Amino acid sequence: MDETTPPELFNPLQRFGQDVRRVRLGRKLTQKHLGNATGYTDAYVSMVESGKLKASEKFASGCDMAFGTNGLFAGLLRRIDEGDHPSWFVPYLRLERKASRILAYSTNLMTGIVQTEGYARAVFRGSNPRTSAEGIEDKVAARLRRREVFDGDAPPSLWVILHEACLRTVVGGAEVMAEQLDYLVQVGASPYVEVQVMPFSAGIPATSTMPFTVLRFTDAPTVLYTETRVGGRMHDSAQTVDSALDDYDLLRAHALAPDRSLALITTLLKEYRA
């Protein structure tokens, strides 16, 4: 997109980049000057300004130092991640980025952190019928950015239990489902990720029929996250969290083993492709 494109058509990263460029030019700085001031190359600055690369927290803070904008760009960067999520989800999102272990159980839809772009788009279109196409794309981009927690030097371990209904509920059509299941197979091959399927043949789930997520930390108490139609809620009482962990152990025991789970996912993947 160029300067003739209406601002409302920019995605969040493009809007951030345009703001950086506008202030940089206002301060009569070149991309090389800004790169030197923030500790990055002029090519990095160019990628951020064009919206092709998400700025780092260090870069955003460096911009505030170079421009004298008192935390403006650091705040804009935070809102890129938080602005396209419901307000009740933001506390969970902040904790998810700090977790050392993520234990997720889903009953009918893929857990958000392992959704593909096409799958997430279909979910948001279905649940937000009055939202503009641009608004849907912003939500999709925000969901995909959750994967960035796995890009660091010490990514969290992720354990995902999916009820078989998640694999058989067709979201977005067969092509979208094939792409989603193919991604699950790739994710399941990671040393940091375990994927299990709770088969229909297991009968009624051993514990809760509602999805939930447990976040564990190296230096903070474990937290339980639950979600209903009206919003999400964090739970940190020891009794509630311990009960959820007991439930998760039972779910793991009744679900297919990881290798058998991936075999089932692969079988269904072939069916969708056919």
Backbone hydrogen bonds, N-H to C=O, Kabsch-Sander energy under -0.5 kcal/mol:
donor,donor_aa,acceptor,acceptor_aa,energy
5,T,2,D,-1.6
9,L,6,P,-2.2
10,F,7,P,-1.6
15,R,11,N,-2.5
16,F,12,P,-2.2
17,G,13,L,-2.5
18,Q,14,Q,-2.5
19,D,15,R,-2.1
20,V,16,F,-2.3
21,R,17,G,-2.5
22,R,18,Q,-2.6
23,V,19,D,-2.3
24,R,20,V,-2.7
25,L,21,R,-2.7
26,G,22,R,-1.8
27,R,23,V,-1.8
28,K,25,L,-1.2
29,L,24,R,-2.4
34,L,30,T,-2.3
35,G,31,Q,-2.4
36,N,32,K,-2.5
37,A,33,H,-2.1
38,T,34,L,-1.8
39,G,35,G,-1.5
40,Y,35,G,-2.7
45,V,41,T,-1.9
46,S,42,D,-2.2
47,M,43,A,-2.1
48,V,44,Y,-2.3
49,E,45,V,-2.7
50,S,46,S,-1.8
51,G,48,V,-1.3
52,K,47,M,-1.9
53,L,47,M,-1.1
60,A,56,S,-2.4
61,S,57,E,-2.5
62,G,58,K,-2.3
63,C,59,F,-2.4
64,D,60,A,-1.9
65,M,61,S,-1.9
66,A,62,G,-2.8
67,F,63,C,-3.0
68,G,64,D,-1.5
69,T,64,D,-1.3
70,N,64,D,-0.6
72,L,69,T,-1.2
75,G,71,G,-2.1
76,L,72,L,-2.2
77,L,73,F,-2.2
78,R,74,A,-1.8
79,R,75,G,-2.0
80,I,76,L,-1.2
81,D,77,L,-1.1
82,E,78,R,-1.8
83,G,79,R,-3.1
85,H,82,E,-1.5
89,F,86,P,-1.8
90,V,86,P,-1.0
93,L,89,F,-2.3
94,R,90,V,-2.3
95,L,91,P,-1.6
96,E,92,Y,-2.8
97,R,93,L,-1.4
98,K,95,L,-1.3
99,A,95,L,-1.0
99,A,96,E,-0.6
100,S,216,R,-2.9
101,R,216,R,-1.8
102,I,157,S,-2.7
103,L,214,V,-2.8
104,A,102,I,-0.6
104,A,159,W,-2.9
105,Y,212,F,-2.5
106,S,161,I,-2.5
114,V,111,T,-1.9
115,Q,112,G,-1.5
120,A,116,T,-2.7
121,R,117,E,-2.4
122,A,118,G,-2.1
123,V,119,Y,-2.3
124,F,120,A,-2.7
125,R,121,R,-2.5
126,G,122,A,-2.0
127,S,123,V,-2.1
128,N,124,F,-1.7
131,T,128,N,-1.7
136,I,132,S,-2.3
137,E,133,A,-2.2
138,D,134,E,-2.0
139,K,135,G,-1.8
140,V,136,I,-2.5
141,A,137,E,-2.6
142,A,138,D,-2.2
143,R,139,K,-2.1
144,L,140,V,-2.4
145,R,141,A,-1.7
146,R,142,A,-0.5
146,R,143,R,-1.3
147,R,144,L,-1.6
148,E,145,R,-1.8
149,V,146,R,-1.3
150,F,147,R,-2.4
151,D,148,E,-1.8
157,S,100,S,-2.4
158,L,192,Y,-3.1
159,W,102,I,-3.1
160,V,158,L,-0.5
160,V,194,E,-3.0
161,I,104,A,-2.8
162,L,160,V,-0.5
162,L,196,Q,-2.9
163,H,106,S,-2.3
164,E,198,M,-2.8
166,C,163,H,-2.4
167,L,163,H,-0.6
167,L,164,E,-0.9
168,R,164,E,-1.5
169,T,165,A,-2.2
170,V,168,R,-0.7
171,V,169,T,-0.7
172,G,170,V,-0.6
177,M,173,G,-2.2
178,A,174,A,-2.6
179,E,175,E,-2.1
180,Q,176,V,-2.3
181,L,177,M,-2.8
182,D,178,A,-2.3
183,Y,179,E,-2.0
184,L,180,Q,-2.0
185,V,181,L,-2.1
186,Q,182,D,-1.9
187,V,183,Y,-3.0
188,G,184,L,-2.8
189,A,185,V,-0.8
189,A,186,Q,-0.8
190,S,187,V,-1.8
193,V,190,S,-1.3
194,E,158,L,-2.4
196,Q,160,V,-2.9
198,M,162,L,-2.7
202,A,199,P,-1.7
203,G,200,F,-2.1
212,F,105,Y,-1.4
213,T,225,Y,-2.3
214,V,103,L,-2.9
215,L,223,V,-3.0
216,R,101,R,-2.7
217,F,220,A,-0.6
223,V,215,L,-2.5
224,L,235,H,-2.8
225,Y,213,T,-3.3
226,T,233,R,-2.3
227,E,211,P,-0.7
228,T,231,G,-2.8
231,G,228,T,-1.3
233,R,226,T,-2.7
235,H,224,L,-3.0
241,V,237,S,-2.6
242,D,238,A,-2.6
243,S,239,Q,-2.0
244,A,240,T,-1.9
245,L,241,V,-2.3
246,D,242,D,-2.2
247,D,243,S,-2.4
248,Y,244,A,-2.4
249,D,245,L,-2.1
250,L,246,D,-2.0
251,L,247,D,-2.4
252,R,248,Y,-2.5
253,A,249,D,-1.9
254,H,250,L,-1.9
255,A,251,L,-1.6
256,L,197,V,-3.0
261,S,257,A,-2.9
262,L,258,P,-2.4
263,A,259,D,-1.6
264,L,260,R,-2.1
265,I,261,S,-2.5
266,T,262,L,-2.4
267,T,263,A,-2.0
268,L,264,L,-2.5
269,L,265,I,-2.3
270,K,266,T,-2.0
271,E,267,T,-1.6
272,Y,268,L,-2.4
273,R,269,L,-2.1
274,A,270,K,-1.6
